[in-house]
């Protein structure tokens, strides 16, 4: 199979413009990407080459957030909506650029997981058709010490997105009262993640803090929020998912693409930039390539100590 070495951005546009054939291969940062013209998002004409272009463009911002975190991938080798599956264990066929890490499960069993620590690793995920990268709250070498807190605001789809933004600001205010700076991320799905960058702590501390925050909001405004996972409790409300702060539970990685039509991405954003945002899928691969990626929120780089108890 022929291999072309190239680094220039793809000129392939959305549906109706010229789409390259799926054959051949390209090499990016030492990673061989086969069938670069294969459509991963047929509705908007996004190919494997386009995804490689995108990750090259945002690598400097993405890698500090992703590096070393055990991953769960959503793989769609034939493109979004076509035979997608979840993979969290290392297996035959995973490229070398994706690193192996051995983890002990809660059952006591030891299994092989994987992580990436450079752009080559991310591009290897593109090669195997991974359209979503979800990461642990801790990193290889310090797996028992999470360094982030995530409150996932998962709304009833019928709610206006302005209500999700207002709820995210409320979570932000509650965290601020405890001296914790936080930043919002459009998930590329339905809602917003409110995230705090932490000095390494314990799983017990971060999970208990997150649960306390979510349940206090539910008790204060039960018609607006639920902290329970039962879907029967969610109509008309926003589910405050605090469980993502437990060992082994993942959250979508900042700047990861999502396996959804339109090729949306998970975007960290400044609080002031939330004004006027119409939905969690507003930022896309195509928009990133055409307009660039907004500056990350300043709070993203502010690691802070988690208080022992909520005020």
N, C-alpha and C positions, 0 to 999 in steps of 0.2 A: 504494500500500500504506500503510495507516495506521501512524503512528508514535506510540507512547506514551512520554513521558519519565517515568522512574521510577527510584528508587534504593533502594526498600525490599526487603529480602531476600525471596526466593520462599518461599511457604508450601507448596509442593508437596512431598508426602512420597514415601516409597518405594512400590513396587508395591502396588496396592490402594487407594491414596489418590487424591485428585483430581489428574489430570494436565492441564495447560492445553493448549489447541489449539496447533498448530504455527504458525498464521498470525500476521500482524501483525509489528510490529517495535518495538524499544525503543532508546533512546539512552543510552549510558553513557560519560561523559567524552569526549563528542564522537564516539563510535564507534557507528554504526548496526548493531545486531544483529538480523538478520532471523530469522524463525521461532524466537523465544525459547523456545517450548514444545516444540521438537523434542527427542526423547529421545536423548541422547548415550550414556547408560548405561541401556538399557531394564531390565536386571535389578534395578536399585535406584531407578529412576525419576528419574535425574539428567538435567536438561535444560540447554540452552544458557544459559538464565537462571540456573540454579543455578551453573553454572561461572563466569559473570560475577560472581555474588555471592561465590563462593569467592575468586576472584582479587582482588576489591576488599578482601576481609577480610584477606588475607595479603600485600598489595602492599608494605607497609612493610618486611616481612622479606624478601620475594622479590627485589625490584628491586635492592638493593645487590649481590646475588649474580649477577643476570642481566644487568644493564645493560651494553650495549656488546659483548656476546659474540656473534660470528657463530653463527647458529642452524641446526640441522637440525630440522625439524618432522615429526612423524607426524600426518598429517591423516586424519580419518575423518568426512567430511561427513555421512554417513548414520548415524553412531553407531559405537560400538565393535564391531569384528568385521565391519563392512560396508564392503568396498572401500576399506580403508585404504591409504595410500601414503606414501612418504618424500619430502620436499622440502627441498632445501638451497640452491637457486638462486632468486633473485628472478625473478618472472615476472608477466605480465599478470594482473590480478585480485587481486594482493596489496594490501591497503589502505595508504593513505599513512602511517598511524601506524606501520607496520612499515618501518623505515629501510633504505635500500640501502647496501651497502658493496662496493667493488670489490676483489677479492682476486686475487693472482697464484698460480696453482697450481704444484705442483712441476714440472709439464711446461713451465712458462713461459707457459701460456695464462692470460689474464685473464678472470675471470667475476664476475658480480654475485651476491652473497650478501645476507643481511639480518640485522638485529638489532633489538632494542627497547631503548628507554631510558626508558620511562615506562609507567604503567598503561594508557594508551590503546593502546600497542603490544601489550600482553598481551591486552587485550580484542579487538583486531583479530585476534589469533590464534584466539581463541574463535570469532569470527564466521566464519572460514574452516574451522572444524572441526578445529583442531589440538588433539589430546588429549595430545601429548607435546612438550615443548620441551627440546632437547638443546643444550648450549652448548660452545663452544671453551674452552680453558684460558687464553685471552688475550682482550683487549678491543680494540675499534675505537680507533685512534689509537696502539696499542702492540701490534700483532698479533704481533710477533716476540719478545715478552717475556711469557711465561706468568706468572700470579700465583696458581696453585694446583697442588697435586699430588694425584692421585687414584689410590688402589689399590682396584680393583673386586674384591670377593670374590664370585665367582660359583660357588655350590655345586652339587654333584650334588643334584638334587631329592629324592633319597632320604635325604639327611643330615638329622639333627635340627637345627633352627635354633639350638639351644644351641651346637652346634659352630661355626656361623658366628659367633656372638657371641664365643666364646672365641678364634677366629682373628682377629677384628677387634681384640680387646684385645691380642693378641700383636703385631699390626702397630703398634698404638698404642705399645706398650712399646718396640719397635725404633726407632720414630721418636723417641720421648722420649730414648733413649740418644744420639741425634744432636742433641739440643736442639731438636727440632721438635714443637710442640704440634699435635695433630690432633683431628678431631671425626668422629663417625660419622653416616652418613645411611642410614636405611632406604630402599631404592631404590624401593619400591612394586612391585618385580618379584620376584626370587628372593633377593637377597643384601643386602650392606651395602657402601657406599663408605666407606673411611677417607680423609678429605680433610685437607690442610694448606693453610692460607692463607699465601701467600708474598709477599715483596717481589718485584717483577718481576725475572725471571731470563731465561735463554735456554732454547730448546727442547732444545738438546743437553744442558744441565746437568740439567734436570728429567727428561728421558727416561732418561738414563744412571743417575741416582740411583734412579728408580723400578724400572728393570730390575735394578739391583744388589740392591735390597731384596727384590724378588720372587724372584730366583734364589737368593739366600742362604737364604731361608726354604724353598724347594723342596729345596735340598741338605741342609738341617738335618733336614727332616721329609718325605722323599719319599713316604711313604705317606699323608700328610695334604694336601700341597699339590702343585700343578703350576703352572709358569709358562709352559708351552707352550700354544699355542692349539688344538692338535689335540684334537678331541672324544674320540678313542679313549683319550686319557690321563686323562680326567676322571672316570670312574665311581668313586664312593667318595671323591672328593677335592674340594678347593676350588681352583678356578682363580683365580690371582692375576693379574688382567688389569692389566698396567702400561702397555699400549700406548695407553691413553687420554691419556697425557702427551706424545703426539706432535702436531706441527702438523697441524691440520685434522681431528683426531679429537675427537669430542664425548663428553660425559657428560650424563646426565639432570640437568636443572637442579633445584636445591633448590626444593621446594614445587610442582614441576610435577605435574600429573595424569599418570596412565599409561593407556595404551589397553588396559586389562584389565578384566574383569568385576569389579564391586564398586566401581569408581571409586577405586582406591588412589592415594596421592600419595607423592612422594619427600620424606621428612621428616628434616631435621637434628635430632639428638637429643643430649642430654647423655649422657656415658658411664654415669653412675649410673642413668639411666633405661632402659638396655638390659636391666636385670634384669627378667625376667618377660615380655619381648617374645616373642611366639609366632611371628612371621613378618614378612617384609619388607613385606607388604601390610596390616599391621595398622591403619595410619592411612588414613582415607578422606575424601573430600569431605564426605560426610554427617556423619562424626564431627567434622570441623573446624567445620562449621556448627553442630552441636549442642553441642559441648563447648569449642570454641576450639582454638587451636593452641598446643602447648607452647612454653615459652621456648626460644630457640635456644641451642646450646652456647656457653659463653663463649669457647672457642678459635676460634670462627668468625671473630671480628673481630681476631684476633692475627696480623698479617702478620709473617713472620720470614724471615731470610735462609737460603737453602738452603746447607748445607755443601758444600765442594768435593768431598769424598769421604765415603763411609760409614765410620763408625768400626768 
